[in-house]
Amino acid sequence: IEIDLAAGTYTASQPEAEIRALASRGVGPTARLTQPSAISMGRAVRDALGVPADAARFAWCFPLGAEASVDETWIGYFAISNPSAAFFIFGGFVYLDAAGAVLCAKALAKGASGVASFAAPESWRGP
């Protein structure tokens, strides 16, 4: 994944099979991303999520093809086929080093149990 912070976009070039599958349905490999923010999670959470130790910032990458008209059934099956497909269909996070280079990308994907699971509720510590 390459990011263009000035344009607020990212472009995916890998994995090629998923990029080709999307292209065959008129979905291009470029979409918007948020401006990067500093990482505030602690070491234990970073380790549990597989966020590299040298990651300094993160950004949300919006789904590819938000403007495309693609068959919803195909999208549904494609999205659960692998984590890369889930990233392209649902969006995901990219983690950047201090210089702004992409270190890794993370997507929400179906777990082994087939259902989403969450930790216990916590009180909101708002501003």
A tleap script that builds the chain and sets N, CA, C and O, in Angstrom:
source leaprc.protein.ff14SB
mol = sequence {
  NILE GLU ILE ASP LEU ALA ALA GLY THR TYR
  THR ALA SER GLN PRO GLU ALA GLU ILE ARG
  ALA LEU ALA SER ARG GLY VAL GLY PRO THR
  ALA ARG LEU THR GLN PRO SER ALA ILE SER
  MET GLY ARG ALA VAL ARG ASP ALA LEU GLY
  VAL PRO ALA ASP ALA ALA ARG PHE ALA TRP
  CYS PHE PRO LEU GLY ALA GLU ALA SER VAL
  ASP GLU THR TRP ILE GLY TYR PHE ALA ILE
  SER ASN PRO SER ALA ALA PHE PHE ILE PHE
  GLY GLY PHE VAL TYR LEU ASP ALA ALA GLY
  ALA VAL LEU CYS ALA LYS ALA LEU ALA LYS
  GLY ALA SER GLY VAL ALA SER PHE ALA ALA
  PRO GLU SER TRP ARG GLY CPRO
}
set mol.1.N position { 0.856 -1.179 0.000 }
set mol.1.CA position { 0.000 0.000 0.000 }
set mol.1.C position { 0.890 1.226 0.000 }
set mol.1.O position { 1.812 1.350 0.807 }
set mol.2.N position { 0.598 2.123 -0.915 }
set mol.2.CA position { 1.300 3.401 -0.959 }
set mol.2.C position { 0.312 4.485 -0.573 }
set mol.2.O position { -0.848 4.458 -0.983 }
set mol.3.N position { 0.780 5.436 0.219 }
set mol.3.CA position { -0.104 6.518 0.640 }
set mol.3.C position { 0.381 7.847 0.089 }
set mol.3.O position { 1.578 8.068 -0.097 }
set mol.4.N position { -0.572 8.721 -0.167 }
set mol.4.CA position { -0.295 10.086 -0.614 }
set mol.4.C position { -1.014 11.003 0.374 }
set mol.4.O position { -2.200 11.289 0.214 }
set mol.5.N position { -0.294 11.456 1.387 }
set mol.5.CA position { -0.922 12.265 2.431 }
set mol.5.C position { -1.439 13.596 1.897 }
set mol.5.O position { -2.465 14.091 2.364 }
set mol.6.N position { -0.748 14.173 0.936 }
set mol.6.CA position { -1.196 15.455 0.383 }
set mol.6.C position { -2.552 15.304 -0.307 }
set mol.6.O position { -3.405 16.187 -0.204 }
set mol.7.N position { -2.749 14.197 -1.002 }
set mol.7.CA position { -4.013 13.949 -1.696 }
set mol.7.C position { -5.037 13.264 -0.794 }
set mol.7.O position { -6.226 13.235 -1.112 }
set mol.8.N position { -4.573 12.709 0.337 }
set mol.8.CA position { -5.469 11.991 1.236 }
set mol.8.C position { -5.958 10.679 0.650 }
set mol.8.O position { -7.113 10.297 0.833 }
set mol.9.N position { -5.056 9.983 -0.067 }
set mol.9.CA position { -5.430 8.723 -0.704 }
set mol.9.C position { -4.388 7.639 -0.443 }
set mol.9.O position { -3.251 7.902 -0.051 }
set mol.10.N position { -4.836 6.409 -0.681 }
set mol.10.CA position { -3.910 5.284 -0.698 }
set mol.10.C position { -4.172 4.502 -1.972 }
set mol.10.O position { -5.265 4.559 -2.537 }
set mol.11.N position { -3.163 3.771 -2.419 }
set mol.11.CA position { -3.287 2.913 -3.588 }
set mol.11.C position { -2.724 1.550 -3.242 }
set mol.11.O position { -1.607 1.430 -2.738 }
set mol.12.N position { -3.512 0.528 -3.519 }
set mol.12.CA position { -3.093 -0.850 -3.263 }
set mol.12.C position { -2.555 -1.467 -4.546 }
set mol.12.O position { -3.121 -1.268 -5.620 }
set mol.13.N position { -1.468 -2.212 -4.435 }
set mol.13.CA position { -0.900 -2.903 -5.593 }
set mol.13.C position { -0.752 -4.402 -5.346 }
set mol.13.O position { -0.427 -5.156 -6.264 }
set mol.14.N position { -0.986 -4.823 -4.138 }
set mol.14.CA position { -0.880 -6.231 -3.753 }
set mol.14.C position { -2.036 -6.589 -2.854 }
set mol.14.O position { -2.569 -5.679 -2.219 }
set mol.15.N position { -2.467 -7.803 -2.741 }
set mol.15.CA position { -2.117 -8.932 -3.590 }
set mol.15.C position { -2.780 -8.820 -4.962 }
set mol.15.O position { -3.921 -8.376 -5.085 }
set mol.16.N position { -2.051 -9.224 -5.967 }
set mol.16.CA position { -2.484 -9.025 -7.344 }
set mol.16.C position { -3.810 -9.706 -7.662 }
set mol.16.O position { -4.622 -9.144 -8.396 }
set mol.17.N position { -4.048 -10.895 -7.130 }
set mol.17.CA position { -5.288 -11.618 -7.446 }
set mol.17.C position { -6.510 -10.818 -6.997 }
set mol.17.O position { -7.492 -10.726 -7.734 }
set mol.18.N position { -6.460 -10.241 -5.803 }
set mol.18.CA position { -7.584 -9.459 -5.296 }
set mol.18.C position { -7.744 -8.153 -6.070 }
set mol.18.O position { -8.866 -7.726 -6.342 }
set mol.19.N position { -6.631 -7.519 -6.424 }
set mol.19.CA position { -6.680 -6.282 -7.199 }
set mol.19.C position { -7.302 -6.569 -8.569 }
set mol.19.O position { -8.123 -5.788 -9.049 }
set mol.20.N position { -6.915 -7.687 -9.202 }
set mol.20.CA position { -7.496 -8.057 -10.501 }
set mol.20.C position { -8.981 -8.362 -10.381 }
set mol.20.O position { -9.770 -7.970 -11.241 }
set mol.21.N position { -9.367 -9.063 -9.311 }
set mol.21.CA position { -10.781 -9.400 -9.118 }
set mol.21.C position { -11.618 -8.137 -8.986 }
set mol.21.O position { -12.695 -8.043 -9.576 }
set mol.22.N position { -11.138 -7.174 -8.224 }
set mol.22.CA position { -11.855 -5.909 -8.072 }
set mol.22.C position { -11.885 -5.136 -9.388 }
set mol.22.O position { -12.916 -4.572 -9.754 }
set mol.23.N position { -10.760 -5.109 -10.097 }
set mol.23.CA position { -10.688 -4.388 -11.369 }
set mol.23.C position { -11.670 -4.968 -12.383 }
set mol.23.O position { -12.248 -4.233 -13.183 }
set mol.24.N position { -11.857 -6.286 -12.348 }
set mol.24.CA position { -12.780 -6.913 -13.304 }
set mol.24.C position { -14.224 -6.478 -13.062 }
set mol.24.O position { -15.088 -6.670 -13.919 }
set mol.25.N position { -14.478 -5.898 -11.904 }
set mol.25.CA position { -15.810 -5.404 -11.571 }
set mol.25.C position { -15.861 -3.877 -11.515 }
set mol.25.O position { -16.803 -3.291 -10.983 }
set mol.26.N position { -14.829 -3.250 -12.075 }
set mol.26.CA position { -14.823 -1.799 -12.186 }
set mol.26.C position { -14.373 -1.056 -10.939 }
set mol.26.O position { -14.603 0.148 -10.820 }
set mol.27.N position { -13.733 -1.757 -10.004 }
set mol.27.CA position { -13.276 -1.122 -8.766 }
set mol.27.C position { -11.776 -0.869 -8.868 }
set mol.27.O position { -10.989 -1.803 -9.019 }
set mol.28.N position { -11.394 0.390 -8.785 }
set mol.28.CA position { -9.981 0.758 -8.860 }
set mol.28.C position { -9.262 0.566 -7.542 }
set mol.28.O position { -9.907 0.384 -6.509 }
set mol.29.N position { -7.934 0.603 -7.555 }
set mol.29.CA position { -7.141 0.331 -6.354 }
set mol.29.C position { -6.863 1.539 -5.464 }
set mol.29.O position { -6.050 1.442 -4.544 }
set mol.30.N position { -7.514 2.671 -5.714 }
set mol.30.CA position { -7.243 3.892 -4.947 }
set mol.30.C position { -8.495 4.345 -4.206 }
set mol.30.O position { -9.597 4.327 -4.753 }
set mol.31.N position { -8.308 4.753 -2.953 }
set mol.31.CA position { -9.415 5.282 -2.142 }
set mol.31.C position { -8.851 6.301 -1.156 }
set mol.31.O position { -7.642 6.521 -1.083 }
set mol.32.N position { -9.755 6.912 -0.405 }
set mol.32.CA position { -9.357 7.938 0.562 }
set mol.32.C position { -8.808 7.321 1.847 }
set mol.32.O position { -9.070 6.158 2.155 }
set mol.33.N position { -8.048 8.116 2.585 }
set mol.33.CA position { -7.633 7.756 3.933 }
set mol.33.C position { -7.661 9.000 4.795 }
set mol.33.O position { -7.595 10.123 4.296 }
set mol.34.N position { -7.760 8.782 6.106 }
set mol.34.CA position { -7.757 9.901 7.047 }
set mol.34.C position { -6.339 10.419 7.224 }
set mol.34.O position { -5.369 9.756 6.857 }
set mol.35.N position { -6.235 11.609 7.789 }
set mol.35.CA position { -4.914 12.106 8.153 }
set mol.35.C position { -4.380 11.240 9.299 }
set mol.35.O position { -5.138 10.901 10.207 }
set mol.36.N position { -3.113 10.881 9.279 }
set mol.36.CA position { -2.559 10.040 10.339 }
set mol.36.C position { -2.640 10.704 11.714 }
set mol.36.O position { -2.538 11.923 11.847 }
set mol.37.N position { -2.825 9.867 12.720 }
set mol.37.CA position { -2.860 10.293 14.116 }
set mol.37.C position { -1.814 9.510 14.900 }
set mol.37.O position { -1.426 8.405 14.522 }
set mol.38.N position { -1.372 10.103 15.990 }
set mol.38.CA position { -0.401 9.430 16.848 }
set mol.38.C position { -1.028 8.191 17.486 }
set mol.38.O position { -2.213 8.185 17.819 }
set mol.39.N position { -0.240 7.171 17.647 }
set mol.39.CA position { -0.704 5.946 18.308 }
set mol.39.C position { -0.671 6.174 19.810 }
set mol.39.O position { 0.345 6.595 20.364 }
set mol.40.N position { -1.787 5.892 20.461 }
set mol.40.CA position { -1.865 6.123 21.909 }
set mol.40.C position { -2.057 4.835 22.710 }
set mol.40.O position { -2.118 4.880 23.939 }
set mol.41.N position { -2.152 3.693 22.036 }
set mol.41.CA position { -2.365 2.439 22.770 }
set mol.41.C position { -1.080 1.985 23.444 }
set mol.41.O position { 0.023 2.269 22.977 }
set mol.42.N position { -1.244 1.285 24.536 }
set mol.42.CA position { -0.102 0.788 25.291 }
set mol.42.C position { 0.575 -0.389 24.610 }
set mol.42.O position { 0.062 -0.947 23.641 }
set mol.43.N position { 1.728 -0.752 25.133 }
set mol.43.CA position { 2.545 -1.824 24.565 }
set mol.43.C position { 1.790 -3.155 24.508 }
set mol.43.O position { 1.878 -3.863 23.504 }
set mol.44.N position { 1.055 -3.509 25.560 }
set mol.44.CA position { 0.348 -4.792 25.588 }
set mol.44.C position { -0.702 -4.871 24.482 }
set mol.44.O position { -0.845 -5.903 23.826 }
set mol.45.N position { -1.431 -3.779 24.280 }
set mol.45.CA position { -2.453 -3.752 23.230 }
set mol.45.C position { -1.789 -3.810 21.859 }
set mol.45.O position { -2.249 -4.532 20.974 }
set mol.46.N position { -0.719 -3.059 21.683 }
set mol.46.CA position { 0.011 -3.091 20.406 }
set mol.46.C position { 0.477 -4.496 20.088 }
set mol.46.O position { 0.328 -4.973 18.963 }
set mol.47.N position { 1.044 -5.159 21.090 }
set mol.47.CA position { 1.534 -6.521 20.882 }
set mol.47.C position { 0.393 -7.473 20.539 }
set mol.47.O position { 0.528 -8.313 19.649 }
set mol.48.N position { -0.728 -7.342 21.241 }
set mol.48.CA position { -1.878 -8.216 20.996 }
set mol.48.C position { -2.438 -8.021 19.583 }
set mol.48.O position { -2.915 -8.976 18.969 }
set mol.49.N position { -2.381 -6.796 19.071 }
set mol.49.CA position { -2.909 -6.503 17.742 }
set mol.49.C position { -1.877 -6.673 16.629 }
set mol.49.O position { -2.215 -6.572 15.450 }
set mol.50.N position { -0.634 -6.927 16.994 }
set mol.50.CA position { 0.405 -7.090 15.991 }
set mol.50.C position { 0.852 -5.793 15.351 }
set mol.50.O position { 1.291 -5.776 14.201 }
set mol.51.N position { 0.738 -4.701 16.102 }
set mol.51.CA position { 1.194 -3.402 15.605 }
set mol.51.C position { 2.698 -3.302 15.854 }
set mol.51.O position { 3.139 -3.465 16.991 }
set mol.52.N position { 3.492 -3.040 14.819 }
set mol.52.CA position { 4.940 -2.988 14.988 }
set mol.52.C position { 5.374 -1.987 16.062 }
set mol.52.O position { 4.754 -0.938 16.234 }
set mol.53.N position { 6.434 -2.322 16.772 }
set mol.53.CA position { 6.944 -1.471 17.846 }
set mol.53.C position { 7.373 -0.100 17.335 }
set mol.53.O position { 7.277 0.887 18.064 }
set mol.54.N position { 7.849 -0.028 16.082 }
set mol.54.CA position { 8.306 1.264 15.568 }
set mol.54.C position { 7.213 2.055 14.851 }
set mol.54.O position { 7.502 3.072 14.221 }
set mol.55.N position { 5.965 1.600 14.939 }
set mol.55.CA position { 4.855 2.372 14.375 }
set mol.55.C position { 4.632 3.610 15.235 }
set mol.55.O position { 4.539 3.517 16.459 }
set mol.56.N position { 4.548 4.769 14.586 }
set mol.56.CA position { 4.368 6.030 15.301 }
set mol.56.C position { 2.976 6.618 15.087 }
set mol.56.O position { 2.445 7.293 15.969 }
set mol.57.N position { 2.378 6.365 13.911 }
set mol.57.CA position { 1.071 6.926 13.576 }
set mol.57.C position { 0.229 5.878 12.853 }
set mol.57.O position { 0.738 4.855 12.395 }
set mol.58.N position { -1.069 6.157 12.763 }
set mol.58.CA position { -1.972 5.272 12.034 }
set mol.58.C position { -2.986 6.113 11.276 }
set mol.58.O position { -3.218 7.275 11.609 }
set mol.59.N position { -3.584 5.522 10.259 }
set mol.59.CA position { -4.643 6.178 9.498 }
set mol.59.C position { -5.680 5.132 9.113 }
set mol.59.O position { -5.356 3.956 8.951 }
set mol.60.N position { -6.920 5.565 8.969 }
set mol.60.CA position { -7.999 4.698 8.497 }
set mol.60.C position { -8.060 4.797 6.979 }
set mol.60.O position { -8.102 5.893 6.420 }
set mol.61.N position { -8.065 3.650 6.320 }
set mol.61.CA position { -8.218 3.584 4.867 }
set mol.61.C position { -9.668 3.215 4.566 }
set mol.61.O position { -10.151 2.168 4.996 }
set mol.62.N position { -10.345 4.067 3.837 }
set mol.62.CA position { -11.729 3.795 3.467 }
set mol.62.C position { -11.788 2.664 2.446 }
set mol.62.O position { -10.804 2.395 1.758 }
set mol.63.N position { -12.933 2.004 2.347 }
set mol.63.CA position { -13.054 0.901 1.385 }
set mol.63.C position { -12.815 1.360 -0.055 }
set mol.63.O position { -13.101 2.498 -0.426 }
set mol.64.N position { -12.282 0.434 -0.848 }
set mol.64.CA position { -12.155 0.689 -2.281 }
set mol.64.C position { -13.531 0.627 -2.920 }
set mol.64.O position { -14.407 -0.094 -2.444 }
set mol.65.N position { -13.722 1.369 -3.980 }
set mol.65.CA position { -14.927 1.243 -4.778 }
set mol.65.C position { -16.198 1.734 -4.147 }
set mol.65.O position { -17.279 1.256 -4.494 }
set mol.66.N position { -16.105 2.686 -3.219 }
set mol.66.CA position { -17.310 3.200 -2.577 }
set mol.66.C position { -18.290 3.770 -3.595 }
set mol.66.O position { -19.499 3.778 -3.366 }
set mol.67.N position { -17.764 4.246 -4.719 }
set mol.67.CA position { -18.620 4.835 -5.746 }
set mol.67.C position { -19.047 3.819 -6.802 }
set mol.67.O position { -19.867 4.140 -7.662 }
set mol.68.N position { -18.511 2.605 -6.754 }
set mol.68.CA position { -18.810 1.594 -7.769 }
set mol.68.C position { -20.140 0.897 -7.483 }
set mol.68.O position { -20.602 0.847 -6.343 }
set mol.69.N position { -20.726 0.373 -8.518 }
set mol.69.CA position { -21.964 -0.396 -8.395 }
set mol.69.C position { -21.611 -1.860 -8.641 }
set mol.69.O position { -21.569 -2.320 -9.782 }
set mol.70.N position { -21.357 -2.585 -7.545 }
set mol.70.CA position { -20.917 -3.970 -7.630 }
set mol.70.C position { -21.973 -4.854 -6.964 }
set mol.70.O position { -22.579 -4.469 -5.964 }
set mol.71.N position { -22.181 -6.036 -7.530 }
set mol.71.CA position { -23.152 -6.989 -7.003 }
set mol.71.C position { -22.870 -7.281 -5.522 }
set mol.71.O position { -21.776 -7.717 -5.163 }
set mol.72.N position { -23.864 -7.035 -4.678 }
set mol.72.CA position { -23.682 -7.191 -3.228 }
set mol.72.C position { -23.385 -8.622 -2.815 }
set mol.72.O position { -22.645 -8.843 -1.856 }
set mol.73.N position { -23.945 -9.599 -3.519 }
set mol.73.CA position { -23.661 -11.001 -3.186 }
set mol.73.C position { -22.194 -11.313 -3.423 }
set mol.73.O position { -21.545 -11.946 -2.590 }
set mol.74.N position { -21.662 -10.860 -4.580 }
set mol.74.CA position { -20.251 -11.091 -4.866 }
set mol.74.C position { -19.381 -10.403 -3.825 }
set mol.74.O position { -18.422 -10.990 -3.325 }
set mol.75.N position { -19.715 -9.153 -3.497 }
set mol.75.CA position { -18.951 -8.406 -2.493 }
set mol.75.C position { -18.935 -9.163 -1.167 }
set mol.75.O position { -17.891 -9.267 -0.524 }
set mol.76.N position { -20.090 -9.692 -0.757 }
set mol.76.CA position { -20.178 -10.416 0.506 }
set mol.76.C position { -19.257 -11.621 0.551 }
set mol.76.O position { -18.563 -11.839 1.545 }
set mol.77.N position { -19.245 -12.400 -0.511 }
set mol.77.CA position { -18.363 -13.570 -0.553 }
set mol.77.C position { -16.905 -13.176 -0.669 }
set mol.77.O position { -16.042 -13.757 -0.011 }
set mol.78.N position { -16.630 -12.189 -1.507 }
set mol.78.CA position { -15.256 -11.734 -1.692 }
set mol.78.C position { -14.680 -11.201 -0.382 }
set mol.78.O position { -13.529 -11.484 -0.051 }
set mol.79.N position { -15.468 -10.435 0.360 }
set mol.79.CA position { -14.993 -9.786 1.586 }
set mol.79.C position { -14.547 -10.780 2.643 }
set mol.79.O position { -13.660 -10.466 3.437 }
set mol.80.N position { -15.132 -11.966 2.679 }
set mol.80.CA position { -14.753 -12.945 3.706 }
set mol.80.C position { -13.760 -13.976 3.192 }
set mol.80.O position { -13.432 -14.930 3.898 }
set mol.81.N position { -13.274 -13.790 1.959 }
set mol.81.CA position { -12.360 -14.774 1.391 }
set mol.81.C position { -10.967 -14.732 2.011 }
set mol.81.O position { -10.306 -15.766 2.103 }
set mol.82.N position { -10.508 -13.555 2.438 }
set mol.82.CA position { -9.203 -13.435 3.095 }
set mol.82.C position { -9.070 -12.018 3.674 }
set mol.82.O position { -9.847 -11.131 3.321 }
set mol.83.N position { -8.098 -11.808 4.554 }
set mol.83.CA position { -7.955 -10.480 5.184 }
set mol.83.C position { -7.705 -9.335 4.200 }
set mol.83.O position { -8.168 -8.219 4.435 }
set mol.84.N position { -6.991 -9.583 3.117 }
set mol.84.CA position { -6.758 -8.515 2.146 }
set mol.84.C position { -8.063 -8.075 1.504 }
set mol.84.O position { -8.306 -6.879 1.336 }
set mol.85.N position { -8.900 -9.035 1.145 }
set mol.85.CA position { -10.206 -8.708 0.559 }
set mol.85.C position { -11.043 -7.929 1.570 }
set mol.85.O position { -11.711 -6.961 1.207 }
set mol.86.N position { -11.010 -8.346 2.840 }
set mol.86.CA position { -11.756 -7.636 3.887 }
set mol.86.C position { -11.274 -6.187 3.983 }
set mol.86.O position { -12.088 -5.275 4.127 }
set mol.87.N position { -9.968 -5.969 3.904 }
set mol.87.CA position { -9.415 -4.612 3.951 }
set mol.87.C position { -9.975 -3.776 2.804 }
set mol.87.O position { -10.395 -2.638 3.016 }
set mol.88.N position { -9.984 -4.324 1.603 }
set mol.88.CA position { -10.441 -3.572 0.438 }
set mol.88.C position { -11.936 -3.280 0.484 }
set mol.88.O position { -12.368 -2.229 0.010 }
set mol.89.N position { -12.731 -4.181 1.041 }
set mol.89.CA position { -14.186 -4.029 1.050 }
set mol.89.C position { -14.683 -3.238 2.256 }
set mol.89.O position { -15.578 -2.404 2.119 }
set mol.90.N position { -14.114 -3.488 3.431 }
set mol.90.CA position { -14.586 -2.836 4.655 }
set mol.90.C position { -13.717 -1.667 5.099 }
set mol.90.O position { -14.150 -0.851 5.913 }
set mol.91.N position { -12.505 -1.576 4.579 }
set mol.91.CA position { -11.552 -0.587 5.049 }
set mol.91.C position { -10.662 -1.193 6.121 }
set mol.91.O position { -10.868 -2.331 6.541 }
set mol.92.N position { -9.678 -0.431 6.559 }
set mol.92.CA position { -8.762 -0.925 7.572 }
set mol.92.C position { -7.790 0.164 7.993 }
set mol.92.O position { -7.868 1.307 7.540 }
set mol.93.N position { -6.884 -0.215 8.859 }
set mol.93.CA position { -5.891 0.719 9.372 }
set mol.93.C position { -4.533 0.439 8.745 }
set mol.93.O position { -4.169 -0.713 8.509 }
set mol.94.N position { -3.789 1.508 8.478 }
set mol.94.CA position { -2.381 1.378 8.129 }
set mol.94.C position { -1.585 2.001 9.264 }
set mol.94.O position { -1.991 3.004 9.851 }
set mol.95.N position { -0.458 1.397 9.560 }
set mol.95.CA position { 0.438 1.877 10.612 }
set mol.95.C position { 1.719 2.353 9.957 }
set mol.95.O position { 2.305 1.662 9.123 }
set mol.96.N position { 2.147 3.550 10.349 }
set mol.96.CA position { 3.269 4.232 9.721 }
set mol.96.C position { 4.403 4.441 10.714 }
set mol.96.O position { 4.174 4.584 11.915 }
set mol.97.N position { 5.625 4.455 10.199 }
set mol.97.CA position { 6.756 4.804 11.058 }
set mol.97.C position { 6.849 6.324 11.155 }
set mol.97.O position { 6.022 7.034 10.582 }
set mol.98.N position { 7.835 6.819 11.866 }
set mol.98.CA position { 7.965 8.265 12.090 }
set mol.98.C position { 8.184 9.038 10.793 }
set mol.98.O position { 7.837 10.216 10.713 }
set mol.99.N position { 8.757 8.390 9.775 }
set mol.99.CA position { 8.995 9.044 8.489 }
set mol.99.C position { 7.781 8.974 7.567 }
set mol.99.O position { 7.791 9.577 6.494 }
set mol.100.N position { 6.734 8.247 7.968 }
set mol.100.CA position { 5.525 8.145 7.155 }
set mol.100.C position { 5.462 6.936 6.250 }
set mol.100.O position { 4.547 6.824 5.433 }
set mol.101.N position { 6.421 6.023 6.377 }
set mol.101.CA position { 6.399 4.800 5.561 }
set mol.101.C position { 5.405 3.802 6.157 }
set mol.101.O position { 5.296 3.681 7.378 }
set mol.102.N position { 4.687 3.094 5.298 }
set mol.102.CA position { 3.727 2.095 5.750 }
set mol.102.C position { 4.481 0.872 6.280 }
set mol.102.O position { 5.307 0.282 5.584 }
set mol.103.N position { 4.175 0.507 7.532 }
set mol.103.CA position { 4.777 -0.673 8.147 }
set mol.103.C position { 3.883 -1.901 8.024 }
set mol.103.O position { 4.365 -3.013 7.808 }
set mol.104.N position { 2.569 -1.687 8.165 }
set mol.104.CA position { 1.634 -2.800 8.043 }
set mol.104.C position { 0.224 -2.268 7.859 }
set mol.104.O position { -0.054 -1.093 8.099 }
set mol.105.N position { -0.649 -3.148 7.435 }
set mol.105.CA position { -2.064 -2.836 7.284 }
set mol.105.C position { -2.855 -3.870 8.068 }
set mol.105.O position { -2.479 -5.041 8.113 }
set mol.106.N position { -3.945 -3.445 8.682 }
set mol.106.CA position { -4.792 -4.337 9.488 }
set mol.106.C position { -6.245 -4.138 9.071 }
set mol.106.O position { -6.697 -3.015 8.846 }
set mol.107.N position { -6.963 -5.250 8.975 }
set mol.107.CA position { -8.374 -5.199 8.598 }
set mol.107.C position { -9.202 -5.984 9.603 }
set mol.107.O position { -8.702 -6.888 10.273 }
set mol.108.N position { -10.472 -5.624 9.694 }
set mol.108.CA position { -11.416 -6.432 10.443 }
set mol.108.C position { -11.800 -7.600 9.545 }
set mol.108.O position { -12.101 -7.414 8.366 }
set mol.109.N position { -11.788 -8.787 10.101 }
set mol.109.CA position { -12.134 -9.964 9.314 }
set mol.109.C position { -12.871 -10.954 10.199 }
set mol.109.O position { -12.807 -10.886 11.426 }
set mol.110.N position { -13.558 -11.855 9.564 }
set mol.110.CA position { -14.300 -12.885 10.282 }
set mol.110.C position { -13.319 -13.748 11.064 }
set mol.110.O position { -12.324 -14.222 10.517 }
set mol.111.N position { -13.606 -13.948 12.348 }
set mol.111.CA position { -12.754 -14.767 13.192 }
set mol.111.C position { -13.053 -16.243 13.048 }
set mol.111.O position { -13.971 -16.631 12.325 }
set mol.112.N position { -12.278 -17.064 13.736 }
set mol.112.CA position { -12.438 -18.509 13.659 }
set mol.112.C position { -13.828 -18.948 14.108 }
set mol.112.O position { -14.362 -19.927 13.587 }
set mol.113.N position { -14.422 -18.237 15.069 }
set mol.113.CA position { -15.740 -18.617 15.576 }
set mol.113.C position { -16.858 -18.142 14.654 }
set mol.113.O position { -18.002 -18.575 14.792 }
set mol.114.N position { -16.531 -17.245 13.705 }
set mol.114.CA position { -17.539 -16.754 12.784 }
set mol.114.C position { -18.366 -15.605 13.319 }
set mol.114.O position { -19.265 -15.119 12.633 }
set mol.115.N position { -18.075 -15.154 14.546 }
set mol.115.CA position { -18.822 -14.040 15.124 }
set mol.115.C position { -17.845 -13.010 15.672 }
set mol.115.O position { -16.694 -13.322 15.978 }
set mol.116.N position { -18.321 -11.792 15.787 }
set mol.116.CA position { -17.502 -10.740 16.395 }
set mol.116.C position { -17.517 -10.923 17.906 }
set mol.116.O position { -18.525 -11.335 18.480 }
set mol.117.N position { -16.415 -10.620 18.533 }
set mol.117.CA position { -16.373 -10.680 19.991 }
set mol.117.C position { -15.701 -9.409 20.502 }
set mol.117.O position { -14.824 -8.836 19.855 }
set mol.118.N position { -16.139 -8.997 21.669 }
set mol.118.CA position { -15.661 -7.744 22.225 }
set mol.118.C position { -15.295 -7.946 23.689 }
set mol.118.O position { -15.764 -8.889 24.327 }
set mol.119.N position { -14.472 -7.076 24.210 }
set mol.119.CA position { -14.140 -7.080 25.630 }
set mol.119.C position { -15.331 -6.533 26.407 }
set mol.119.O position { -16.304 -6.055 25.824 }
set mol.120.N position { -15.239 -6.608 27.706 }
set mol.120.CA position { -16.309 -6.101 28.564 }
set mol.120.C position { -16.464 -4.595 28.376 }
set mol.120.O position { -15.494 -3.918 28.035 }
set mol.121.N position { -17.676 -4.052 28.594 }
set mol.121.CA position { -17.884 -2.604 28.466 }
set mol.121.C position { -17.007 -1.820 29.447 }
set mol.121.O position { -16.685 -2.290 30.537 }
set mol.122.N position { -16.643 -0.639 29.031 }
set mol.122.CA position { -15.883 0.266 29.899 }
set mol.122.C position { -16.584 1.604 29.956 }
set mol.122.O position { -17.324 1.965 29.040 }
set mol.123.N position { -16.355 2.335 31.021 }
set mol.123.CA position { -16.927 3.675 31.148 }
set mol.123.C position { -16.218 4.616 30.196 }
set mol.123.O position { -15.007 4.520 29.997 }
set mol.124.N position { -16.986 5.534 29.603 }
set mol.124.CA position { -16.413 6.514 28.705 }
set mol.124.C position { -15.696 7.584 29.516 }
set mol.124.O position { -16.250 8.145 30.461 }
set mol.125.N position { -14.460 7.853 29.130 }
set mol.125.CA position { -13.684 8.899 29.794 }
set mol.125.C position { -13.547 10.048 28.805 }
set mol.125.O position { -12.468 10.314 28.275 }
set mol.126.N position { -14.651 10.710 28.576 }
set mol.126.CA position { -14.692 11.782 27.581 }
set mol.126.C position { -13.932 13.020 28.039 }
set mol.126.O position { -13.383 13.073 29.140 }
set mol.127.N position { -13.921 14.013 27.151 }
set mol.127.CA position { -13.171 15.251 27.448 }
set mol.127.C position { -13.683 15.992 28.663 }
set mol.127.O position { -13.145 17.041 29.019 }
savepdb mol mol.pdb
quit
